[in-house]
Amino acid sequence: MSATCTTYVRGTGNTRFGRIEGSTPLTLMAQAADAALADAGLARADIDGVLCGYATTLPHLMLADRFCEYASLTPAYAHGVAAGGATGGVMAMLAHELVRAGRCRHVLVVAGENRLSGQSRDQSSQTLAQVGEPHAEVPNGASVPAYYALLASRYLHETGMDANALSGFAVLMREHAATHPDAHLREPLFLADARAARPIATPLRLSDCCPISDGAVAVLVSADPGAGTPVRIAGAGQAHRHQHLGAIGDVMRTGAADAARRAFAEAGGDVESIDCLAIYDSFTITLVMLLEELGLAPRGQAHARLQAGDFCRGGALPLNTHGGLLAFGHSGVAGGLMHLAEAARQLAGRAGERQLSKRRRALFHADGGVLSSHVSLVLEAAP
């Protein structure tokens, strides 16, 4: 196999998101993997590569091997991956490279955990807060919402945007999640209620924050397109400019644009060639900042595009049609990986009731930490 082999997202699978009593990371990942194998029309014996995202509720030193043992998989290549919220995209990019290099032919990318039912709220908060700087941020009680609130404060100051404008993105994600039977938050969210939600870390309210969920997602990256409309990974790129909040020199340049530029250099074209979006949205401010740094809206104008209807299902750039992290749910690595699964389903014409009119190219982007690790993927519906 040549190093220029085309790679495809051949299959996708997921569990429902929310509270799933009695679940474990292994049971959830196995369920998602079974669904992805069935979708791809592949048997366990066909899988020669496995990439497994970390799980805070099962911090095993060899989680990929533990999962393969549990799921009766015997790949020639397997390991665990950790890059915060970007992990799903990083794994998909690595699978893309493994297949292109001829190292593997069918790579299972899988992640999941029982983050809602398997640990307390305080445990979850303490674990996630460790992305902070260990000597100044973490000892002073900072949390992930606090880190993003500081980013939001700076961004709002720089752009002059009103914090109330963020609420519209939370409302849109609820509208999209209402069409997906597996979403965590399917009930309507009205704009007035979003803006009246209790403060979490000023200027962020509860409605600006994603829920903690149980759930799992699996994606199969393959050298073969499989049945139906092929969806190929046309380009991939990463960027890593900092780890801690205090090291961000310019909130308008976190690395997202660098990752996208590298992905488009491989794929060809630019953001003008994109007609579907799958953008990480741990908080509403995450989504706004990424949309603008990626060049999908001018600075301070993502909200204007939202108001114009560009990001709704019938708009020019449908955004997170499954509801994103803000409404479909956030189960660690699986939350971000679900964006990729949804984009692939839309391009393949297999999104069921959520199906958009024919779309050709999707941009997936995820970040980990505090806009720390970035990965962009360009997906394309092949002729």
Stockholm file with secondary structure:
# STOCKHOLM 1.0

chainA/1-383         MSATCTTYVRGTGNTRFGRIEGSTPLTLMAQAADAALADAGLARADIDGVLCGYATTLPHLMLADRFCEYASLTPAYAHGVAAGGATGGVMAMLAHELVRAGRCRHVLVVAGENRLSGQSRDQSSQTLAQVGEPHAEVPNGASVPAYYALLASRYLHETGMDANALSGFAVLMREHAATHPDAHLREPLFLADARAARPIATPLRLSDCCPISDGAVAVLVSADPGAGTPVRIAGAGQAHRHQHLGAIGDVMRTGAADAARRAFAEAGGDVESIDCLAIYDSFTITLVMLLEELGLAPRGQAHARLQAGDFCRGGALPLNTHGGLLAFGHSGVAGGLMHLAEAARQLAGRAGERQLSKRRRALFHADGGVLSSHVSLVLEAAP
#=GR chainA/1-383 SS CCTTCCCEEEEEEECCCBCCTTCCHHHHHHHHHHHHHHHHTCCGGGCCEEEEECCTTSCCTTHHHHHHHHTTCCCSEEEEECCGGGHHHHHHHHHHHHHHTTSCSEEEEEEEEETTTSSCHHHHHHHHHTTSCTTTTGGGTCCHHHHHHHHHHHHHHHHCCCGGGGHHHHHHHHHHHTTCTTCSCCSCCCHHHHHHSCEEETTEEGGGBCCBCEEEEEEEEESSCCSSSCEEEEEEEEEECCSSGGGCSCTTCSSHHHHHHHHHHHHCSCGGGCCEEEECCSBHHHHHHHHHHTTSSCTTCHHHHHHTTTTSTTSSSCBCTTCHHHHTCBCTHHHHHHHHHHHHHHHHTCCGGGCCSCCCEEEEEEEETTTTEEEEEEEEECC
#=GC SS_cons         CCTTCCCEEEEEEECCCBCCTTCCHHHHHHHHHHHHHHHHTCCGGGCCEEEEECCTTSCCTTHHHHHHHHTTCCCSEEEEECCGGGHHHHHHHHHHHHHHTTSCSEEEEEEEEETTTSSCHHHHHHHHHTTSCTTTTGGGTCCHHHHHHHHHHHHHHHHCCCGGGGHHHHHHHHHHHTTCTTCSCCSCCCHHHHHHSCEEETTEEGGGBCCBCEEEEEEEEESSCCSSSCEEEEEEEEEECCSSGGGCSCTTCSSHHHHHHHHHHHHCSCGGGCCEEEECCSBHHHHHHHHHHTTSSCTTCHHHHHHTTTTSTTSSSCBCTTCHHHHTCBCTHHHHHHHHHHHHHHHHTCCGGGCCSCCCEEEEEEEETTTTEEEEEEEEECC
//
